[in-house]
Structures are given as C-alpha cells and as structure tokens.
C-alpha cells in the first residue's frame, strides 16, 4: 500500500496536467472547488507539511546554515526579479502581470521535495530550504509583492501578510505541535498526507483553470511563454548561483529545484483573496503549478539518469 501511495505522489505532475486539460475541456468538472474550499485546501497541505517537521529539523538548520541560507537568498532574489522582468518584457496585461509577480514572490513549492527525491538530490536539504522559505514567506511575500506589483495595482502588504500567516504559518505550526503531542497518530497519518496534498493541489489548479478557461484559450500563448520562462530561468539561475558559490553538483541541483519550483497553490489563494477586482490574476499561478511540476520532473529524470561522479 505504501508503495502505491508513493507512486501516486511521484506522478504528481501527471495529475496536475490531466486536471488542467480536463478543466479546459469541461470546466464544471472542477469549478465546484472554489472560494473558501481553496483556502481550506491549502491549509490542509500546509498542515501536512507541518506534521513532517520536528524540533530536530530546526536544529539541523543550525548545523548547515550556509547551504540553507544560499537556497533561501537565491529563491527570494532570483524568482521575484524574474517575475517582474518577464511581466515587463512581455508587456503582460495587468491581471496576468500581477499574478505572475505574485507567484514569483511565493515560497518554494512542497512538490520540490518530491522532485528532489526523484532527482536523487539532497532531500534533507530540500526539506529544510522549503521549511525556511515557507516561514520567510510570511514577511517576504507581502513585501516583495507590494514592491514589484504595486506599480500595477494598489497592494495591501498588511492584508497579504495576514492572509499568508493564516494560510501558511498557523497550519504549519499546528502540524509541528501535533508531531510532538500525538506522535502515534501522526505516524499513522504520514503515508496518506502526500497523496492528499497532491489531490488538493490538482483540484485547486484545475478549478482556477476551469474558472478562467476562456481567458486561457484567448491568451494562452503569451501566458504559457511567461510561466515557462519564469520557471526554466529559475532552475537555470538557481543552479548557476549555487555553482558560483562553489557547491558540489548535488547541492547545486537541490538549490536549482528549490528556486525553480513555487508554491503555486498559495499564490492562487492569495490572488483570489487580495485581488478580487482582478479575477484573472490567479490564472498565471494555476498555469505555474503545471509548468514547474512538469519542467522540474523532466529535469529530475535527466539528473536521475546522470548521477554526479564521486
């Protein structure tokens, strides 16, 4: 049973891709999952991440601060800059520009841990980087979004901060508490948590794509190009950033995946709650979930077949 659950989780990009295609073909299949359901769904994903963490994980951060800090800085330096630059370069319409910048300012995606596992990179380092970028998002996502997207529309950093704390920080801290207070229950739930996260992310992304199917069909070409550039350049620059700092191939690959993969589900929820006047703003975020997963998985497959020489 555990093997089947792991296989289901590792096929994460396939489920997101199929959900997106299905939403374009017949939106009502997925548009029922909307509104508060998306916010609660993301909270469940963050809770699932929280129960995998322990105090020992935080102690490990203290033992390898340089590599974790390098990934953290690379993520919040490279991706927001790319999002803003691509939006300007392609002259995206305001809702799409805001959505692209918002997803670029979000933390690492939890799927990056799965992709690093497939790539045979440093999974422990990946988990620590995801954890740190998630906590950092409570402050950095609102501030960076206001700084970079404020030229397009008014951005309330306080509201973004409050929503990010509610959707990310509280569920993760609650999961961390459960990990220590009810270890037996957590141990029983852990195998099921990743597949539940996969299903929830696929539903969130398919719902947003379904709700905006007409816009995607109309502007799909430019949106796909923008999102593809965001993530492919993120993977590349993340690798080069780590390489310049002198890390070995394993760490470079790990940082590359952490930089290139975003928490698109969080971006969708934040876009819906904070930009109600721009109903198309979540669209680049939903497309992002498909692209970063597919591109990341292809990259992981290549690296898996080409392990670094000792």
C-alpha positions as a Markdown table, in Angstrom:
| # | Residue | x | y | z |
|---|---|---|---|---|
| 1 | Unk | 0.0 | 0.0 | 0.0 |
| 2 | Unk | 2.8 | 2.4 | 0.9 |
| 3 | Unk | 4.5 | 1.7 | -2.5 |
| 4 | Unk | 1.3 | 2.6 | -4.3 |
| 5 | Unk | 0.9 | 5.8 | -2.3 |
| 6 | Unk | 4.5 | 6.8 | -3.1 |
| 7 | Unk | 3.9 | 6.0 | -6.8 |
| 8 | Unk | 0.8 | 8.1 | -6.8 |
| 9 | Unk | 2.7 | 11.0 | -5.2 |
| 10 | Unk | 5.6 | 10.8 | -7.6 |
| 11 | Unk | 3.2 | 11.1 | -10.5 |
| 12 | Unk | 2.1 | 14.5 | -9.2 |
| 13 | Unk | 2.9 | 16.4 | -12.5 |
| 14 | Unk | 0.7 | 14.0 | -14.4 |
| 15 | Unk | -2.3 | 14.5 | -12.2 |
| 16 | Unk | -1.9 | 18.3 | -12.3 |
| 17 | Unk | -1.5 | 18.2 | -16.1 |
| 18 | Unk | -4.6 | 15.9 | -16.6 |
| 19 | Unk | -6.6 | 18.1 | -14.2 |
| 20 | Unk | -5.7 | 21.2 | -16.2 |
| 21 | Unk | -6.6 | 19.6 | -19.6 |
| 22 | Unk | -9.9 | 18.3 | -18.1 |
| 23 | Unk | -10.7 | 21.8 | -16.8 |
| 24 | Unk | -10.2 | 23.3 | -20.2 |
| 25 | Unk | -12.3 | 20.7 | -21.9 |
| 26 | Unk | -15.2 | 20.8 | -19.4 |
| 27 | Unk | -14.8 | 23.4 | -16.6 |
| 28 | Unk | -17.7 | 22.3 | -14.4 |
| 29 | Unk | -15.8 | 19.1 | -13.6 |
| 30 | Unk | -13.6 | 21.2 | -11.3 |
| 31 | Unk | -15.1 | 24.7 | -10.8 |
| 32 | Unk | -17.2 | 23.4 | -7.9 |
| 33 | Unk | -14.0 | 23.5 | -5.9 |
| 34 | Unk | -13.7 | 27.3 | -5.3 |
| 35 | Unk | -13.8 | 30.1 | -2.8 |
| 36 | Unk | -13.1 | 29.1 | 0.8 |
| 37 | Unk | -12.6 | 25.5 | -0.4 |
| 38 | Unk | -9.3 | 26.6 | -2.0 |
| 39 | Unk | -8.2 | 28.4 | 1.2 |
| 40 | Unk | -9.0 | 25.4 | 3.4 |
| 41 | Unk | -7.4 | 23.0 | 0.9 |
| 42 | Unk | -4.2 | 24.9 | 1.0 |
| 43 | Unk | -4.3 | 25.0 | 4.8 |
| 44 | Unk | -4.6 | 21.2 | 4.7 |
| 45 | Unk | -1.5 | 21.0 | 2.5 |
| 46 | Unk | 0.4 | 23.2 | 4.9 |
| 47 | Unk | -0.8 | 21.1 | 7.9 |
| 48 | Unk | 0.5 | 18.0 | 6.0 |
| 49 | Unk | 3.9 | 19.7 | 5.7 |
| 50 | Unk | 3.9 | 20.7 | 9.4 |
| 51 | Unk | 3.4 | 17.2 | 10.7 |
| 52 | Unk | 6.5 | 16.1 | 8.9 |
| 53 | Unk | 8.6 | 18.7 | 10.8 |
| 54 | Unk | 10.1 | 18.4 | 14.2 |
| 55 | Unk | 12.3 | 20.4 | 16.5 |
| 56 | Unk | 15.3 | 18.3 | 15.3 |
| 57 | Unk | 14.7 | 19.8 | 11.8 |
| 58 | Unk | 15.3 | 23.2 | 13.2 |
| 59 | Unk | 18.4 | 22.0 | 14.9 |
| 60 | Unk | 19.7 | 20.7 | 11.6 |
| 61 | Unk | 19.3 | 24.1 | 10.0 |
| 62 | Unk | 21.7 | 25.4 | 12.6 |
| 63 | Unk | 24.3 | 22.8 | 11.6 |
| 64 | Unk | 24.2 | 23.6 | 7.8 |
| 65 | Unk | 23.2 | 27.3 | 7.8 |
| 66 | Unk | 25.3 | 28.3 | 4.8 |
| 67 | Unk | 23.7 | 26.0 | 2.2 |
| 68 | Unk | 20.2 | 26.7 | 3.6 |
| 69 | Unk | 20.8 | 30.4 | 3.5 |
| 70 | Unk | 22.2 | 30.2 | 0.0 |
| 71 | Unk | 19.0 | 28.5 | -1.2 |
| 72 | Unk | 16.8 | 31.0 | 0.7 |
| 73 | Unk | 18.6 | 34.0 | -0.7 |
| 74 | Unk | 18.6 | 32.6 | -4.2 |
| 75 | Unk | 14.9 | 31.9 | -4.1 |
| 76 | Unk | 13.8 | 35.3 | -3.0 |
| 77 | Unk | 16.4 | 37.1 | -5.0 |
| 78 | Unk | 16.0 | 35.3 | -8.4 |
| 79 | Unk | 12.3 | 34.5 | -8.7 |
| 80 | Unk | 10.8 | 37.9 | -7.8 |
| 81 | Unk | 13.3 | 39.6 | -10.2 |
| 82 | Unk | 12.4 | 37.1 | -13.0 |
| 83 | Unk | 8.6 | 37.6 | -12.4 |
| 84 | Unk | 8.9 | 41.4 | -12.6 |
| 85 | Unk | 11.2 | 41.3 | -15.6 |
| 86 | Unk | 9.2 | 38.9 | -17.6 |
| 87 | Unk | 6.0 | 40.8 | -17.0 |
| 88 | Unk | 7.6 | 43.9 | -18.3 |
| 89 | Unk | 9.4 | 42.3 | -21.1 |
| 90 | Unk | 6.3 | 40.6 | -22.5 |
| 91 | Unk | 4.1 | 43.6 | -21.6 |
| 92 | Unk | 1.5 | 41.4 | -19.9 |
| 93 | Unk | -1.9 | 42.8 | -19.2 |
| 94 | Unk | -2.3 | 43.9 | -15.6 |
| 95 | Unk | -4.1 | 40.9 | -14.1 |
| 96 | Unk | -1.6 | 38.5 | -15.6 |
| 97 | Unk | 1.4 | 40.6 | -14.6 |
| 98 | Unk | 0.2 | 40.8 | -11.0 |
| 99 | Unk | -0.5 | 37.1 | -10.9 |
| 100 | Unk | 3.0 | 36.3 | -12.4 |
| 101 | Unk | 4.7 | 38.6 | -9.9 |
| 102 | Unk | 2.7 | 37.2 | -7.0 |
| 103 | Unk | 3.6 | 33.6 | -7.8 |
| 104 | Unk | 7.2 | 34.6 | -8.3 |
| 105 | Unk | 7.3 | 36.1 | -4.8 |
| 106 | Unk | 5.9 | 32.9 | -3.1 |
| 107 | Unk | 8.0 | 30.4 | -1.2 |
| 108 | Unk | 9.3 | 27.0 | -2.6 |
| 109 | Unk | 6.6 | 24.5 | -3.5 |
| 110 | Unk | 6.3 | 21.4 | -1.3 |
| 111 | Unk | 6.4 | 19.4 | -4.6 |
| 112 | Unk | 10.1 | 20.4 | -4.7 |
| 113 | Unk | 10.8 | 17.8 | -2.1 |
| 114 | Unk | 9.3 | 15.1 | -4.3 |
| 115 | Unk | 11.2 | 16.3 | -7.3 |
| 116 | Unk | 14.5 | 16.4 | -5.4 |
| 117 | Unk | 13.8 | 12.8 | -4.3 |
| 118 | Unk | 13.3 | 11.7 | -7.9 |
| 119 | Unk | 16.5 | 13.6 | -8.9 |
| 120 | Unk | 18.4 | 11.9 | -6.2 |
| 121 | Unk | 19.5 | 15.2 | -4.8 |
| 122 | Unk | 19.8 | 16.2 | -1.1 |
| 123 | Unk | 16.2 | 15.6 | 0.1 |
| 124 | Unk | 17.0 | 16.7 | 3.7 |
| 125 | Unk | 18.5 | 20.0 | 2.5 |
| 126 | Unk | 15.4 | 20.4 | 0.2 |
| 127 | Unk | 13.0 | 20.0 | 3.1 |
| 128 | Unk | 15.0 | 22.5 | 5.2 |
| 129 | Unk | 15.0 | 25.0 | 2.4 |
| 130 | Unk | 11.3 | 24.6 | 1.8 |
| 131 | Unk | 10.6 | 25.0 | 5.5 |
| 132 | Unk | 12.7 | 28.1 | 5.8 |
| 133 | Unk | 11.3 | 29.7 | 2.6 |
| 134 | Unk | 7.7 | 28.9 | 3.9 |
| 135 | Unk | 8.3 | 30.7 | 7.2 |
| 136 | Unk | 10.1 | 33.5 | 5.4 |
| 137 | Unk | 7.1 | 34.0 | 3.1 |
| 138 | Unk | 5.0 | 35.4 | 5.9 |
| 139 | Unk | 7.1 | 38.6 | 5.6 |
| 140 | Unk | 8.8 | 38.4 | 2.2 |
| 141 | Unk | 5.9 | 37.5 | 0.0 |
| 142 | Unk | 3.8 | 40.5 | 1.1 |
| 143 | Unk | 6.7 | 42.9 | 1.0 |
| 144 | Unk | 8.1 | 41.8 | -2.4 |
| 145 | Unk | 4.6 | 41.7 | -4.0 |
| 146 | Unk | 3.9 | 45.3 | -2.8 |
| 147 | Unk | 7.3 | 46.4 | -4.1 |
| 148 | Unk | 7.1 | 44.8 | -7.5 |
| 149 | Unk | 3.4 | 44.6 | -8.3 |
| 150 | Unk | 2.5 | 48.0 | -6.6 |
| 151 | Unk | 3.1 | 49.8 | -9.9 |
| 152 | Unk | 0.2 | 47.8 | -11.5 |
| 153 | Unk | -2.4 | 47.9 | -8.7 |
| 154 | Unk | -2.6 | 49.0 | -5.1 |
| 155 | Unk | -1.2 | 46.2 | -2.9 |
| 156 | Unk | -2.0 | 46.0 | 0.8 |
| 157 | Unk | 1.1 | 44.5 | 2.4 |
| 158 | Unk | -0.7 | 44.1 | 5.7 |
| 159 | Unk | -3.6 | 42.1 | 4.2 |
| 160 | Unk | -1.2 | 39.9 | 2.3 |
| 161 | Unk | 0.8 | 39.4 | 5.5 |
| 162 | Unk | -2.4 | 38.5 | 7.4 |
| 163 | Unk | -3.6 | 36.0 | 4.8 |
| 164 | Unk | -0.2 | 34.4 | 4.4 |
| 165 | Unk | 0.1 | 33.9 | 8.1 |
| 166 | Unk | -3.4 | 32.4 | 8.3 |
| 167 | Unk | -2.9 | 30.1 | 5.3 |
| 168 | Unk | 0.8 | 29.1 | 5.9 |
| 169 | Unk | 2.1 | 29.9 | 9.3 |
| 170 | Unk | -0.7 | 28.7 | 11.6 |
| 171 | Unk | -1.3 | 25.3 | 9.9 |
| 172 | Unk | 2.5 | 24.6 | 9.8 |
| 173 | Unk | 2.9 | 25.4 | 13.5 |
| 174 | Unk | -0.2 | 23.4 | 14.3 |
| 175 | Unk | 1.2 | 20.4 | 12.4 |
| 176 | Unk | 4.5 | 20.8 | 14.2 |
| 177 | Unk | 2.7 | 20.7 | 17.5 |
| 178 | Unk | 0.8 | 17.6 | 16.5 |
| 179 | Unk | 4.0 | 15.9 | 15.5 |
| 180 | Unk | 5.3 | 16.2 | 19.1 |
| 181 | Unk | 2.0 | 15.9 | 21.1 |
| 182 | Unk | 0.4 | 12.9 | 19.2 |
| 183 | Unk | 3.3 | 11.0 | 17.5 |
| 184 | Unk | 1.4 | 7.8 | 17.1 |
| 185 | Unk | -1.5 | 9.5 | 15.3 |
| 186 | Unk | 1.0 | 11.4 | 13.1 |
| 187 | Unk | 2.9 | 8.3 | 12.2 |
| 188 | Unk | -0.4 | 6.7 | 11.1 |
| 189 | Unk | -1.4 | 9.7 | 9.0 |
| 190 | Unk | 2.0 | 10.5 | 7.4 |
| 191 | Unk | 1.8 | 8.0 | 4.5 |
| 192 | Unk | -1.5 | 9.5 | 3.4 |
| 193 | Unk | -0.5 | 13.2 | 3.7 |
| 194 | Unk | 1.5 | 13.5 | 0.4 |
| 195 | Unk | -1.3 | 11.9 | -1.8 |
| 196 | Unk | -3.9 | 14.2 | -0.1 |
| 197 | Unk | -1.7 | 17.2 | -0.9 |
| 198 | Unk | -1.3 | 16.0 | -4.5 |
| 199 | Unk | -5.1 | 15.7 | -5.0 |
| 200 | Unk | -5.7 | 19.0 | -3.3 |
| 201 | Unk | -3.2 | 20.9 | -5.4 |
| 202 | Unk | -4.5 | 19.3 | -8.6 |
| 203 | Unk | -8.1 | 20.3 | -7.6 |
| 204 | Unk | -7.0 | 23.9 | -6.8 |
| 205 | Unk | -5.2 | 24.4 | -10.1 |
| 206 | Unk | -7.8 | 22.7 | -12.2 |
| 207 | Unk | -10.5 | 24.8 | -10.6 |
| 208 | Unk | -8.7 | 28.1 | -11.4 |
| 209 | Unk | -8.0 | 26.9 | -14.9 |
| 210 | Unk | -11.7 | 26.0 | -15.3 |
| 211 | Unk | -12.9 | 29.3 | -14.0 |
| 212 | Unk | -10.7 | 31.1 | -16.4 |
| 213 | Unk | -10.9 | 28.7 | -19.4 |
| 214 | Unk | -11.9 | 31.4 | -21.8 |
| 215 | Unk | -9.1 | 33.7 | -20.9 |
| 216 | Unk | -6.6 | 30.9 | -21.1 |
| 217 | Unk | -7.8 | 29.9 | -24.5 |
| 218 | Unk | -7.6 | 33.6 | -25.6 |
| 219 | Unk | -4.3 | 34.5 | -24.1 |
| 220 | Unk | -2.8 | 31.0 | -23.6 |
| 221 | Unk | 0.3 | 31.6 | -25.8 |
| 222 | Unk | 1.7 | 34.6 | -24.0 |
| 223 | Unk | 0.8 | 33.2 | -20.6 |
| 224 | Unk | 2.4 | 29.8 | -21.3 |
| 225 | Unk | 5.5 | 31.6 | -22.5 |
| 226 | Unk | 5.7 | 33.9 | -19.5 |
| 227 | Unk | 5.3 | 31.0 | -17.0 |
| 228 | Unk | 7.7 | 28.7 | -18.9 |
| 229 | Unk | 10.4 | 31.5 | -18.9 |
| 230 | Unk | 9.8 | 32.1 | -15.2 |
| 231 | Unk | 10.4 | 28.5 | -14.1 |
| 232 | Unk | 13.0 | 27.4 | -16.7 |
| 233 | Unk | 15.1 | 30.5 | -15.9 |
| 234 | Unk | 14.6 | 29.9 | -12.2 |
| 235 | Unk | 16.0 | 26.4 | -12.5 |
| 236 | Unk | 19.0 | 27.6 | -14.5 |
| 237 | Unk | 19.9 | 30.6 | -12.4 |
| 238 | Unk | 19.4 | 28.7 | -9.2 |
| 239 | Unk | 22.0 | 26.1 | -10.4 |
| 240 | Unk | 24.4 | 28.8 | -11.5 |
| 241 | Unk | 24.0 | 30.7 | -8.3 |
| 242 | Unk | 25.0 | 27.7 | -6.2 |
| 243 | Unk | 27.8 | 26.8 | -8.7 |
| 244 | Unk | 29.3 | 30.3 | -8.3 |
| 245 | Unk | 29.3 | 29.8 | -4.5 |
| 246 | Unk | 31.4 | 26.6 | -5.0 |
| 247 | Unk | 28.9 | 23.9 | -4.1 |
| 248 | Unk | 29.1 | 20.4 | -5.5 |
| 249 | Unk | 26.6 | 19.1 | -8.1 |
| 250 | Unk | 24.2 | 17.5 | -5.5 |
| 251 | Unk | 23.7 | 20.8 | -3.7 |
| 252 | Unk | 23.6 | 22.8 | -7.0 |
| 253 | Unk | 20.8 | 20.5 | -8.2 |
| 254 | Unk | 18.9 | 20.8 | -4.9 |
| 255 | Unk | 19.1 | 24.6 | -4.9 |
| 256 | Unk | 18.1 | 24.7 | -8.6 |
| 257 | Unk | 14.9 | 22.8 | -7.9 |
| 258 | Unk | 14.1 | 24.8 | -4.8 |
| 259 | Unk | 14.5 | 28.0 | -6.7 |
| 260 | Unk | 12.6 | 26.9 | -9.8 |
| 261 | Unk | 9.5 | 25.5 | -8.0 |
| 262 | Unk | 7.0 | 27.8 | -6.4 |
| 263 | Unk | 4.0 | 27.3 | -4.0 |
| 264 | Unk | 1.5 | 28.0 | -6.8 |
| 265 | Unk | -1.4 | 26.9 | -4.6 |
| 266 | Unk | -0.6 | 29.6 | -2.1 |
| 267 | Unk | -0.3 | 32.2 | -5.0 |
| 268 | Unk | -3.8 | 31.2 | -6.2 |
| 269 | Unk | -5.3 | 31.6 | -2.8 |
| 270 | Unk | -3.6 | 34.9 | -2.1 |
| 271 | Unk | -4.6 | 36.2 | -5.6 |
| 272 | Unk | -8.2 | 35.4 | -5.1 |
| 273 | Unk | -8.4 | 36.9 | -1.6 |
| 274 | Unk | -6.3 | 40.1 | -2.3 |
| 275 | Unk | -7.2 | 41.0 | -5.9 |
| 276 | Unk | -10.9 | 40.4 | -6.2 |
| 277 | Unk | -11.1 | 43.2 | -8.8 |
| 278 | Unk | -8.7 | 41.2 | -11.0 |
| 279 | Unk | -10.4 | 37.8 | -11.4 |
| 280 | Unk | -7.8 | 36.7 | -13.9 |
| 281 | Unk | -4.9 | 37.3 | -11.6 |
| 282 | Unk | -4.9 | 33.6 | -10.3 |
| 283 | Unk | -4.5 | 32.3 | -13.9 |
| 284 | Unk | -0.7 | 32.5 | -14.2 |
| 285 | Unk | -0.5 | 31.0 | -10.7 |
| 286 | Unk | -2.6 | 28.0 | -11.8 |
| 287 | Unk | -0.6 | 27.5 | -15.0 |
| 288 | Unk | 2.6 | 27.8 | -12.9 |
| 289 | Unk | 1.6 | 24.7 | -11.0 |
| 290 | Unk | 1.6 | 22.6 | -14.2 |
| 291 | Unk | 4.7 | 24.1 | -15.7 |
| 292 | Unk | 7.0 | 24.0 | -12.7 |
| 293 | Unk | 6.0 | 20.4 | -11.9 |
| 294 | Unk | 6.4 | 19.1 | -15.5 |
| 295 | Unk | 9.7 | 21.0 | -16.2 |
| 296 | Unk | 11.0 | 20.1 | -12.7 |
| 297 | Unk | 10.1 | 16.4 | -13.2 |
| 298 | Unk | 11.8 | 16.3 | -16.6 |
| 299 | Unk | 14.9 | 17.9 | -15.1 |
| 300 | Unk | 14.8 | 15.4 | -12.2 |
| 301 | Unk | 14.5 | 12.5 | -14.7 |
| 302 | Unk | 17.6 | 13.7 | -16.6 |
| 303 | Unk | 19.6 | 14.2 | -13.4 |
| 304 | Unk | 18.5 | 10.8 | -12.0 |
| 305 | Unk | 20.0 | 9.1 | -15.1 |
| 306 | Unk | 23.2 | 11.2 | -14.8 |
| 307 | Unk | 24.3 | 10.9 | -11.1 |
| 308 | Unk | 27.3 | 13.0 | -10.2 |
| 309 | Unk | 30.7 | 11.3 | -10.2 |
| 310 | Unk | 32.2 | 10.7 | -6.8 |
